Amino acid sequence: PSRLTLSSSSSSLEDPCMVFCSPPNRRLYCALCNKVYKDPVITTCGHTFCRRCCTSKPNEKCPTDGYQISVVVANLTVSDQVGELLIHCKFGCQLKEGSTDEWELMPEGGCPLTIKAPQRRLHERNCEYARVPCPNGPACPLVTKKDLNKHIRVCEHTPCPHHIKYECRFRGTHEQLSEHLNSCQYEQLKGILTMFEDGIASLNRRVKQKDEEIADMRKNFETRLERQADNQAKLSRELAGFKSQVRCLTNEMQAIATRAGLQQESNYFKCVGTFVGHDGPIWCLCTHGDLVYSGSSDNTIKVWGPVPTVLDPNTTYRCQRTLQGHTGIVLALATWNDHLYSGGFDKTIRIWRIESFALEGTLQAHENPVCTLATARGLLFSGSLKTIKVWDTAQHTVIKELTGQNHWVRALVATNRHLYAGSYQSIKIWDLESFETVHVVEVNGGSVYSLAVTSNLLICGTYENSIHVSHFSELLHDIRSVCLAKLSYRGGGRWSLGLPYYHLHSFSAINA
């Protein structure tokens, strides 16, 4: 019978090589590619073409009437006609000599079966004439499935059975392999190696078992930790309840003593509450209204409230919000109007809206950590290494930089007329009208870490465990100070000072 070759790529599953047993009708050829239809479709011009021919090129035009081609629907009738054509199995075909895409029937040694095109996949998947690689490696040429067993018996690349586990490099025929096994060191040691492998497998199983035991122990440990945390929280709640009961009893006893005329003056301070929540030391505090703000080494600011008062000592208080934004220790806090300002080790000043606790802005304040903040007259003062910056609280811009400090500025206090800046063994007093230095107070005891000012007293805490008290007149333009007293203490340096009513309060790194 006559045969027609249809050019195609043998490696493409969508358009494999096809050698027809008889020439197809010319009506089954696509006018665009001049090949038998592959997935025929009807286009808008009414003609039939291969789907790939219509979609592979944009703006393709019909060669018959010149209209632009657009797919409408699959042509099932033509597809069925193509499916009835008989073709040769591709394992009975070969490329024509000198061609890369023209196929012809093999003269001999190929699959003789003829099948319909839709059935070729099923047949070729199991065809005995399919060429497959030798399991002994790529050194052997491809062989047909039906000849594979025969080839393996004479293959010269048969490996030693120990080549995978122990990388024995022998390769040869089956006869040579039998001789090799008589002298193969791995074959002779097979019993010992198998014993070692079994031992290693046993050890691996034991390791896996131990890992599972460790996982169970870790799970039990975590469960116990959770229980302990729950118990601790329960105890904390019970302790808070007991403290509340003690406060109530104390108040009742005081009321009874008052009615009985046994009221005595109290010359000591009593703790009315403890704020717990930070994960590191607390470096600074400030208040605004009934809220307390605390800055810590855990890089956060916590907002506590409401604060207990003298009229209502039993008022409850708790952490209302945690403000996050700093990337270092929060060293300083200050408020002005409806804003909270925080300075820290990350060299920035963060601006927070007090009403919403929202972060409104970040000032790249200094080249070194911001150690202290103070506010007065609509101005914000920030202290760092040898410098003080004056900021406008409305625009948050620098309006003045005060230099001349001899060391870190770790303490600032601002009144309506003056700015007090503590540094190494000195306190500089600046006039807020001219921003000029009006007085320098010499202090012994190292760096000044804290300041407090009254109408006639200037008090500072120093690094060397001392509190210096100096007398001066805030109302006089020509400020002069005289050291009245030096209070010493064996604890840590004075980090904070406060002057409510007629008492001096000091807080140190050791005790408060």
Backbone torsions as a table, in degrees:
resi	resn	phi	psi	omega
1	PRO	NA	148.1	178.8
2	SER	-72.3	150.9	-177.5
3	ARG	-131.5	149.4	177.9
4	LEU	-122.9	133.1	179.1
5	THR	-94.1	129.4	175.5
6	LEU	-109.4	118.4	-177.4
7	SER	-69.3	138.0	179.3
8	SER	-168.5	176.6	178.3
9	SER	-97.4	124.2	-177.2
10	SER	-69.8	-17.9	-177.4
11	SER	-93.1	-4.9	-178.4
12	SER	-92.7	125.7	178.8
13	LEU	-75.5	-28.9	-179.7
14	GLU	-76.1	-28.9	-177.7
15	ASP	-139.3	68.7	-175.9
16	PRO	-74.8	170.4	177.9
17	CYS	-66.0	141.0	179.0
18	MET	-137.1	128.5	173.9
19	VAL	-118.6	111.5	-175.5
20	PHE	-80.1	148.2	178.9
21	CYS	-73.3	-29.0	177.0
22	SER	-144.3	153.2	-176.5
23	PRO	-61.6	128.9	176.1
24	PRO	-67.7	156.5	174.5
25	ASN	-60.7	139.4	-177.6
26	ARG	-62.5	-19.2	178.4
27	ARG	-72.4	-12.5	178.9
28	LEU	-93.9	11.5	179.1
29	TYR	-100.4	138.1	175.9
30	CYS	-75.2	132.6	-178.3
31	ALA	-72.7	-15.7	-179.5
32	LEU	-87.8	-44.1	-177.9
33	CYS	-105.0	-8.1	179.6
34	ASN	58.7	35.7	176.7
35	LYS	-129.6	164.0	178.3
36	VAL	-59.3	141.4	-175.7
37	TYR	-53.9	136.8	172.0
38	LYS	-121.7	111.1	-175.9
39	ASP	55.6	65.5	-175.9
40	PRO	-68.0	142.4	178.3
41	VAL	-134.4	153.1	175.2
42	ILE	-94.5	134.1	-178.2
43	THR	-103.7	179.2	-175.9
44	THR	-64.8	-23.4	179.8
45	CYS	-85.1	-3.0	177.8
46	GLY	92.6	-4.0	179.7
47	HIS	-94.6	165.9	-177.4
48	THR	-111.6	134.8	178.5
49	PHE	-142.3	167.6	171.9
50	CYS	-65.6	143.6	179.1
51	ARG	-60.5	-41.7	-179.6
52	ARG	-63.7	-36.8	179.5
53	CYS	-64.5	-31.9	-178.3
54	CYS	-80.1	-29.9	-171.8
55	THR	-105.0	-14.8	-175.8
56	SER	-76.6	-26.4	-179.6
57	LYS	-119.3	127.6	177.2
58	PRO	-71.1	147.3	177.6
59	ASN	59.3	33.5	175.8
60	GLU	-67.3	137.5	-177.5
61	LYS	-113.0	149.4	178.9
62	CYS	-67.5	128.3	-179.8
63	PRO	-71.0	-12.6	-178.0
64	THR	-89.2	-52.1	-175.8
65	ASP	-116.7	-3.1	174.0
66	GLY	81.3	4.4	178.7
67	TYR	-77.3	151.1	177.2
68	GLN	-68.7	137.2	-173.1
69	ILE	-88.1	136.3	173.8
70	SER	-145.4	131.1	-176.1
71	VAL	-69.1	135.0	177.4
72	VAL	-108.4	-56.5	-175.8
73	VAL	-157.4	156.2	177.3
74	ALA	-69.8	141.4	178.2
75	ASN	-93.3	92.1	-175.1
76	LEU	-70.1	-30.6	-178.9
77	THR	-64.4	-49.8	179.2
78	VAL	-65.3	-37.2	179.3
79	SER	-62.0	-40.0	178.0
80	ASP	-66.7	-37.2	179.3
81	GLN	-65.3	-41.6	177.8
82	VAL	-65.0	-36.1	-179.1
83	GLY	-67.9	-17.7	179.0
84	GLU	-86.1	-7.8	-178.8
85	LEU	-72.3	139.3	177.6
86	LEU	-90.5	134.8	179.4
87	ILE	-130.1	162.8	175.3
88	HIS	-85.9	147.6	173.0
89	CYS	-58.0	139.1	-176.5
90	LYS	-66.1	-19.4	177.9
91	PHE	-82.6	3.1	170.4
92	GLY	-110.0	11.2	-177.4
93	CYS	-120.6	161.0	177.7
94	GLN	-147.6	159.4	176.6
95	LEU	-68.3	142.0	174.7
96	LYS	-65.6	150.5	-179.4
97	GLU	-62.6	129.1	178.9
98	GLY	80.9	5.0	-178.2
99	SER	-118.9	153.6	178.4
100	THR	-110.4	-8.4	-178.6
101	ASP	-142.8	8.2	177.5
102	GLU	-105.9	128.6	-174.0
103	TRP	-115.0	152.4	177.0
104	GLU	-145.8	167.1	-179.1
105	LEU	-73.5	136.1	177.9
106	MET	-68.3	138.7	-179.1
107	PRO	-65.4	-33.1	179.1
108	GLU	-162.8	160.2	176.4
109	GLY	84.4	-0.1	-178.5
110	GLY	-104.5	174.1	179.7
111	CYS	-69.9	127.1	-176.7
112	PRO	-88.1	-3.3	-171.3
113	LEU	-74.6	140.1	171.7
114	THR	-113.5	137.2	-175.2
115	ILE	-140.5	165.8	173.0
116	LYS	-78.2	150.2	-174.5
117	ALA	-55.0	-43.2	-178.8
118	PRO	-66.5	-17.7	-176.4
119	GLN	-95.8	-2.9	-172.3
120	ARG	-66.3	-35.6	-178.2
121	ARG	-60.7	-47.7	-178.3
122	LEU	-61.6	-42.3	-179.4
123	HIS	-69.0	-48.0	-174.0
124	GLU	-66.7	-23.6	178.0
125	ARG	-66.2	-29.9	-177.5
126	ASN	-117.0	11.9	-175.3
127	CYS	-66.0	132.1	-180.0
128	GLU	-70.8	-14.1	-179.8
129	TYR	-93.8	0.9	176.5
130	ALA	-64.6	139.7	-177.5
131	ARG	-93.2	126.8	-176.0
132	VAL	-126.2	156.9	178.8
133	PRO	-76.8	151.8	176.0
134	CYS	-71.5	134.6	-179.6
135	PRO	-66.9	-10.8	-178.7
136	ASN	-84.5	-0.7	175.7
137	GLY	129.1	171.6	-175.8
138	PRO	-75.5	-4.2	-179.6
139	ALA	-69.4	-23.6	179.7
140	CYS	-88.6	149.2	176.1
141	PRO	-73.6	166.1	176.3
142	LEU	-66.4	143.2	178.5
143	VAL	-130.0	159.0	178.4
144	THR	-74.4	156.8	-179.2
145	LYS	-58.8	-39.5	-175.8
146	LYS	-70.6	-20.8	-179.5
147	ASP	-102.0	2.5	-172.5
148	LEU	-64.0	-45.9	-178.4
149	ASN	-63.4	-39.4	177.9
150	LYS	-63.0	-41.3	-179.9
151	HIS	-64.7	-40.7	-177.2
152	ILE	-62.3	-34.6	-178.7
153	ARG	-66.7	-27.1	-178.0
154	VAL	-112.0	2.9	-176.5
155	CYS	-62.0	135.1	-179.3
156	GLU	-89.7	5.7	-177.8
157	HIS	-119.2	24.9	178.0
158	THR	-67.3	123.4	-176.1
159	PRO	-84.4	162.6	172.4
160	CYS	-67.2	141.5	179.2
161	PRO	-62.8	-10.2	179.8
162	HIS	-101.4	12.0	-174.9
163	HIS	-73.8	-25.2	-178.5
164	ILE	-79.1	-50.3	-177.2
165	LYS	-73.8	-44.9	-170.6
166	TYR	-116.4	5.8	175.0
167	GLU	59.7	40.6	172.6
168	CYS	-68.1	131.1	-171.2
169	ARG	-93.0	4.9	-178.3
170	PHE	-68.4	140.9	171.4
171	ARG	-146.1	138.3	180.0
172	GLY	-178.8	-166.8	178.6
173	THR	-77.9	173.5	179.3
174	HIS	-62.4	-38.4	178.6
175	GLU	-64.8	-44.3	179.2
176	GLN	-65.4	-33.5	179.4
177	LEU	-65.1	-39.3	179.3
178	SER	-61.9	-41.7	177.7
179	GLU	-67.0	-38.6	-178.5
180	HIS	-63.3	-39.9	-176.9
181	LEU	-63.5	-23.9	178.1
182	ASN	-68.4	-24.5	-178.2
183	SER	-118.4	-0.4	-177.8
184	CYS	-67.9	125.4	-178.0
185	GLN	-65.2	-31.1	179.7
186	TYR	-72.7	-33.3	177.7
187	GLU	-67.1	-38.2	-179.4
188	GLN	-70.2	-30.6	-178.9
189	LEU	-97.9	12.5	-174.2
190	LYS	-57.8	-41.9	-179.2
191	GLY	-62.7	-45.1	-179.5
192	ILE	-67.0	-43.0	-179.7
193	LEU	-63.4	-39.7	178.0
194	THR	-63.0	-38.6	178.7
195	MET	-63.7	-44.0	177.5
196	PHE	-62.4	-41.7	179.4
197	GLU	-63.1	-41.7	177.4
198	ASP	-63.4	-39.0	177.9
199	GLY	-64.5	-42.0	178.6
200	ILE	-64.9	-41.0	178.0
201	ALA	-62.0	-39.8	178.3
202	SER	-64.5	-41.8	177.7
203	LEU	-62.8	-40.8	178.8
204	ASN	-62.4	-39.7	177.7
205	ARG	-64.2	-39.3	179.3
206	ARG	-67.2	-39.8	178.0
207	VAL	-62.6	-42.7	178.3
208	LYS	-62.1	-41.3	178.7
209	GLN	-63.4	-42.8	178.7
210	LYS	-64.4	-39.3	177.2
211	ASP	-60.2	-41.3	178.4
212	GLU	-65.5	-39.0	178.1
213	GLU	-64.8	-41.4	178.9
214	ILE	-63.1	-41.5	178.2
215	ALA	-61.1	-41.6	177.9
216	ASP	-64.8	-41.5	179.1
217	MET	-64.4	-40.7	178.6
218	ARG	-63.1	-41.1	179.0
219	LYS	-63.3	-43.7	177.9
220	ASN	-63.0	-39.4	179.4
221	PHE	-63.6	-44.0	179.1
222	GLU	-64.2	-37.8	177.6
223	THR	-62.8	-43.0	178.6
224	ARG	-64.0	-38.5	177.7
225	LEU	-62.5	-41.5	178.5
226	GLU	-62.9	-42.0	177.4
227	ARG	-62.3	-41.5	179.5
228	GLN	-63.0	-41.4	178.4
229	ALA	-63.2	-40.9	177.6
230	ASP	-63.6	-42.7	179.0
231	ASN	-63.9	-40.3	179.3
232	GLN	-64.1	-41.7	177.9
233	ALA	-63.6	-40.2	178.5
234	LYS	-62.9	-44.0	178.4
235	LEU	-63.1	-38.2	179.2
236	SER	-63.5	-41.5	178.0
237	ARG	-64.6	-42.2	178.2
238	GLU	-63.6	-40.6	179.2
239	LEU	-63.8	-40.3	177.2
240	ALA	-62.2	-38.7	176.8
241	GLY	-64.2	-42.5	177.8
242	PHE	-62.2	-42.4	179.0
243	LYS	-61.4	-40.7	178.5
244	SER	-62.7	-41.8	177.8
245	GLN	-63.5	-39.3	179.0
246	VAL	-63.8	-41.5	178.5
247	ARG	-61.9	-43.0	179.4
248	CYS	-62.0	-44.9	178.9
249	LEU	-62.8	-40.7	179.5
250	THR	-62.3	-44.6	178.9
251	ASN	-62.4	-40.3	179.0
252	GLU	-64.6	-40.7	179.3
253	MET	-65.2	-39.9	178.4
254	GLN	-64.5	-40.1	179.2
255	ALA	-64.1	-41.8	178.4
256	ILE	-63.8	-42.7	179.8
257	ALA	-64.0	-36.6	179.7
258	THR	-65.5	-45.2	179.5
259	ARG	-65.1	-31.0	-179.6
260	ALA	-85.3	-2.4	-179.9
261	GLY	77.0	22.9	-178.0
262	LEU	-106.3	16.3	-178.0
263	GLN	-64.4	129.7	178.3
264	GLN	-116.9	151.5	177.0
265	GLU	-69.6	139.8	178.6
266	SER	-106.2	124.1	-179.1
267	ASN	-111.1	25.8	178.2
268	TYR	-137.1	160.5	179.3
269	PHE	-96.9	144.6	-179.4
270	LYS	-118.7	133.4	178.5
271	CYS	-72.7	124.1	179.7
272	VAL	-104.9	-2.3	178.7
273	GLY	176.5	157.8	178.9
274	THR	-131.8	128.3	175.9
275	PHE	-90.7	124.0	180.0
276	VAL	-126.0	131.0	178.7
277	GLY	171.3	-28.5	-180.0
278	HIS	-73.7	152.9	178.6
279	ASP	-101.9	14.9	179.6
280	GLY	-160.7	177.3	179.1
281	PRO	-57.2	147.5	178.7
282	ILE	-96.8	124.0	-173.1
283	TRP	-100.5	-23.0	-174.3
284	CYS	-155.7	153.0	177.9
285	LEU	-137.6	152.3	168.2
286	CYS	-158.9	161.2	-178.5
287	THR	-123.9	156.2	173.9
288	HIS	-152.9	114.1	-175.3
289	GLY	64.1	-126.9	179.3
290	ASP	-102.1	19.8	179.8
291	LEU	-110.6	147.0	174.9
292	VAL	-117.4	134.1	178.6
293	TYR	-113.6	136.7	179.7
294	SER	-131.0	135.7	177.2
295	GLY	-110.9	141.5	-169.4
296	SER	-136.9	171.4	175.1
297	SER	-71.0	-12.5	177.7
298	ASP	-82.4	13.8	174.5
299	ASN	70.5	15.9	-178.3
300	THR	-122.0	163.7	172.6
301	ILE	-119.2	128.1	177.6
302	LYS	-108.3	141.3	179.7
303	VAL	-107.2	120.8	-176.4
304	TRP	-114.4	141.1	178.2
305	GLY	176.9	168.0	-11.0
306	PRO	-73.3	157.0	-176.9
307	VAL	-84.9	133.2	177.8
308	PRO	-63.6	142.5	-179.4
309	THR	-116.2	173.0	179.9
310	VAL	-65.2	-37.1	-178.3
311	LEU	-73.1	-26.8	-178.0
312	ASP	-137.3	75.2	-174.9
313	PRO	-69.0	-14.6	-177.6
314	ASN	-93.7	9.2	178.9
315	THR	-59.4	132.0	178.1
316	THR	-78.4	151.5	178.9
317	TYR	-147.7	152.3	-176.8
318	ARG	-160.1	174.1	176.9
319	CYS	-76.4	118.4	-179.1
320	GLN	-89.8	-29.8	-177.6
321	ARG	-159.8	148.0	172.7
322	THR	-114.4	119.7	-178.1
323	LEU	-94.8	121.3	-179.1
324	GLN	-116.3	138.2	-179.1
325	GLY	176.3	-36.9	178.9
326	HIS	-71.6	148.7	176.8
327	THR	-108.0	11.7	176.9
328	GLY	-148.6	-174.6	-178.6
329	ILE	-59.6	137.5	174.1
330	VAL	-86.2	111.2	-171.7
331	LEU	-100.4	-21.6	-172.2
332	ALA	-148.9	146.6	177.1
333	LEU	-137.8	146.2	175.2
334	ALA	-158.9	155.0	178.7
335	THR	-126.8	152.8	172.0
336	TRP	-152.1	123.2	-177.1
337	ASN	53.9	-118.2	-176.6
338	ASP	-104.0	23.7	-179.9
339	HIS	-124.1	144.9	170.7
340	LEU	-110.2	131.5	179.0
341	TYR	-113.5	135.7	179.6
342	SER	-131.0	134.8	177.0
343	GLY	-119.9	150.2	-174.8
344	GLY	-151.3	-174.2	-178.8
345	PHE	-67.6	-17.6	179.1
346	ASP	-81.5	9.0	173.4
347	LYS	72.7	14.4	-178.1
348	THR	-116.7	163.3	169.5
349	ILE	-117.8	123.0	178.6
350	ARG	-99.2	141.0	-177.9
351	ILE	-111.8	122.8	-176.8
352	TRP	-119.4	139.7	173.0
353	ARG	-81.5	120.3	-174.1
354	ILE	-65.6	-37.5	-175.3
355	GLU	-66.2	-42.1	-175.7
356	SER	-106.8	-5.9	-175.7
357	PHE	60.5	24.0	-177.9
358	ALA	-91.1	143.1	175.6
359	LEU	-77.9	117.4	-176.1
360	GLU	-97.8	-20.7	-179.1
361	GLY	-176.9	166.5	178.9
362	THR	-133.0	126.3	177.9
363	LEU	-102.7	125.5	173.0
364	GLN	-77.8	86.7	-161.3
365	ALA	-77.4	-56.1	-171.8
366	HIS	-134.8	168.6	174.8
367	GLU	-84.0	-6.1	179.2
368	ASN	-134.6	170.0	-178.5
369	PRO	-53.4	144.8	175.5
370	VAL	-86.1	112.5	-171.6
371	CYS	-91.4	-29.1	-173.5
372	THR	-153.9	152.7	178.3
373	LEU	-135.9	150.8	174.6
374	ALA	-152.8	155.2	179.8
375	THR	-133.8	147.6	175.5
376	ALA	-173.0	143.4	173.7
377	ARG	54.3	37.0	179.7
378	GLY	74.1	15.7	-179.1
379	LEU	-118.5	149.4	174.9
380	LEU	-117.0	128.6	-179.3
381	PHE	-112.7	132.9	178.9
382	SER	-126.8	134.1	-178.3
383	GLY	-111.7	140.3	178.4
384	SER	-146.3	-152.8	-177.3
385	LEU	-71.6	109.4	173.2
386	LYS	62.2	17.3	-177.3
387	THR	-150.8	150.6	173.3
388	ILE	-128.5	131.0	177.0
389	LYS	-109.2	141.1	178.7
390	VAL	-108.8	123.6	-176.0
391	TRP	-115.2	144.5	172.1
392	ASP	-82.7	120.2	-176.8
393	THR	-72.9	-13.3	177.7
394	ALA	-82.2	-46.8	-178.0
395	GLN	-100.3	-14.6	-177.7
396	HIS	58.1	47.6	176.9
397	THR	-123.3	155.5	179.3
398	VAL	-77.7	126.3	177.2
399	ILE	-109.9	-14.4	179.8
400	LYS	-162.6	146.9	173.6
401	GLU	-124.7	120.0	-178.3
402	LEU	-96.7	117.2	-178.6
403	THR	-112.8	-179.6	178.2
404	GLY	101.8	-0.1	175.5
405	GLN	-71.3	149.3	-174.5
406	ASN	-91.9	-7.1	-176.1
407	HIS	-165.1	-162.2	177.3
408	TRP	-60.4	137.0	172.1
409	VAL	-94.5	103.9	-173.4
410	ARG	-107.1	-5.3	-178.8
411	ALA	-145.2	131.7	177.2
412	LEU	-134.3	137.9	170.6
413	VAL	-134.8	131.0	-179.3
414	ALA	-118.9	129.0	172.0
415	THR	-108.7	-172.1	-179.3
416	ASN	-71.1	-18.5	-176.6
417	ARG	-116.7	-29.6	-170.9
418	HIS	-136.1	158.4	172.1
419	LEU	-116.4	126.9	180.0
420	TYR	-106.8	127.0	-175.8
421	ALA	-126.6	118.8	178.9
422	GLY	-94.5	131.9	178.7
423	SER	-137.4	-150.3	-176.3
424	TYR	-76.2	111.8	175.9
425	GLN	54.8	28.4	178.2
426	SER	-159.7	154.5	173.2
427	ILE	-127.3	118.6	177.4
428	LYS	-95.1	139.0	179.1
429	ILE	-115.0	122.4	-176.3
430	TRP	-110.9	139.4	173.4
431	ASP	-79.6	129.2	-175.8
432	LEU	-79.9	-8.9	175.9
433	GLU	-83.2	-47.1	-175.4
434	SER	-104.8	-9.6	-175.2
435	PHE	54.9	38.5	175.5
436	GLU	-109.4	151.6	177.1
437	THR	-74.6	123.4	-179.3
438	VAL	-104.9	-18.0	-179.9
439	HIS	-166.0	149.6	175.5
440	VAL	-127.5	122.9	178.7
441	VAL	-99.6	120.0	178.4
442	GLU	-81.8	134.2	-176.3
443	VAL	-130.1	134.5	173.2
444	ASN	-95.8	145.2	176.8
445	GLY	120.7	18.0	176.1
446	GLY	87.5	-159.0	-175.7
447	SER	-67.5	145.7	175.9
448	VAL	-87.2	119.7	-177.1
449	TYR	-102.9	-18.9	-178.1
450	SER	-151.7	152.5	-178.5
451	LEU	-137.3	149.4	170.1
452	ALA	-145.5	141.3	-174.4
453	VAL	-131.8	133.3	169.7
454	THR	-116.6	-170.8	-179.7
455	SER	-68.2	-19.7	-179.3
456	ASN	-141.9	8.5	179.7
457	LEU	-129.9	139.2	172.3
458	LEU	-119.4	117.3	-173.3
459	ILE	-121.5	135.5	179.8
460	CYS	-138.4	146.5	173.9
461	GLY	-106.1	135.7	-174.1
462	THR	-114.1	171.1	-178.1
463	TYR	-66.9	-29.7	-174.4
464	GLU	-93.6	41.7	168.2
465	ASN	64.1	32.2	-177.3
466	SER	-127.6	151.4	171.7
467	ILE	-118.4	119.6	-179.7
468	HIS	-99.3	131.1	178.9
469	VAL	-117.1	121.2	-179.7
470	SER	-122.5	145.9	179.1
471	HIS	-98.6	138.0	176.0
472	PHE	-160.5	170.6	178.4
473	SER	-112.8	114.2	-179.9
474	GLU	-67.7	-27.4	-174.8
475	LEU	-78.8	-15.4	-178.1
476	LEU	-88.0	139.9	176.2
477	HIS	-69.4	-38.1	179.7
478	ASP	-90.2	86.8	-174.1
479	ILE	-76.5	129.7	174.2
480	ARG	-131.1	142.5	-176.9
481	SER	-127.7	147.5	177.3
482	VAL	-131.1	128.3	-179.8
483	CYS	-71.0	119.4	-179.5
484	LEU	-92.6	-36.1	-174.2
485	ALA	-157.1	156.4	174.4
486	LYS	-131.5	112.0	-178.5
487	LEU	-96.7	123.2	-177.4
488	SER	-107.8	154.5	-179.8
489	TYR	-153.6	143.5	-174.7
490	ARG	-83.5	-5.0	179.9
491	GLY	-76.0	-157.4	-178.4
492	GLY	-77.8	179.6	180.0
493	GLY	-63.5	155.1	-179.6
494	ARG	-77.0	112.0	-178.4
495	TRP	-95.9	-22.0	-177.1
496	SER	-153.0	144.4	178.2
497	LEU	-132.3	148.1	175.5
498	GLY	-145.4	151.0	-175.8
499	LEU	-133.6	66.6	173.9
500	PRO	-81.0	139.2	179.5
501	TYR	53.1	-125.2	-173.9
502	TYR	-113.6	22.0	-178.6
503	HIS	-121.1	150.1	175.7
504	LEU	-101.9	127.9	178.2
505	HIS	-114.0	132.9	178.3
506	SER	-128.9	144.1	179.5
507	PHE	-129.4	135.2	-176.5
508	SER	-123.9	177.3	178.3
509	ALA	-71.2	-16.4	-177.6
510	ILE	-101.7	-56.4	-176.8
511	ASN	-135.9	161.0	178.0
512	ALA	-116.3	NA	NA
